Amino acid sequence: MNAIYSFKNKIRPLINNKASKVWLSEKQGRRIECLFTIGSEQFVDSTIIYEDKKYVLRGQNISKAVEAKIIDEVKFNE
């Protein structure tokens, strides 16, 4: 959980726009449990920024440049 907290703090400055949202969820069988959110809910479709066997990171109103920076942080934490 400490790695997740560290990841959240590293990407928080990237989501400085209140018109954006990012959330990390852990897959548990058919269920998905939300671990954290940054930003506020938007009335737009969400996209998957990153997904592996255990986690899915989704976002709303995230630019491609910010998405690339978030993915770099994910890969750094692997």
N, C-alpha and C positions, 0 to 999 in steps of 0.2 A: 504494500500500500504506500510505502514511502516513495517509491519510484513514480507512482501515479500522482502523488501530491507534488513532487518535484516537476513532473511534466506539466501539470496544471499551472504551476507558477511560471514556468518558462513560456507557455503560450498565452497567458493572460494579457501581456502587453500587446500582443498581436491582434487581440479582439478588443480594441479600444473604442470601437464604434458601437453605439447602443443599438444600431440597426443590424447587428450580427449576433449569431449564437452558435456555440460549439458545445457538444456534449459527448462524453465518453461512456459507453455502456459495455458491460461484461456479458458475454453469452453464457447462458446456463441451460443447456439443452434447447428446448423450444422457447424458453423465456429469455428476456434481455433485462438486465438490472442496470439502471443508471448509476454511474459512479460519481460524476460531477457535471455541472453545466457552467458555462461562462457566457454572459450576455443575456439578452431578453428575447422572449418568444417573438417570432415574426410570422406574418401571414403569407408565407411563401413555402414552396416545397423544400424539403431538406435534401442534401446530397451526402453521399458517403465520401468522406475525405480519405479514410484509411480503414482497412478491415483485415483481420487475420483470424486464426482459428478461435481465439479467445475474446478479442475485443472488436468493437466497431466504433469509429469516431465519425460523427455526423456534424454537418454545419448548415447554417442558413445565411444567405447574403455574404458569403466568404469569397473574396476575390481570388483569382488564380494565383496571384503573387503571394498572398497570405497563406493560401492552401499549400503552396510549395514549401514555404517556411515551416509550416506545421508538420508536414511530412518529413522534412529534414530533422526536426526534433524527435519525431517518432523513431526514425531510423537510428538516430544517435543513442536513443534509450534502449534499443534492442540488445 
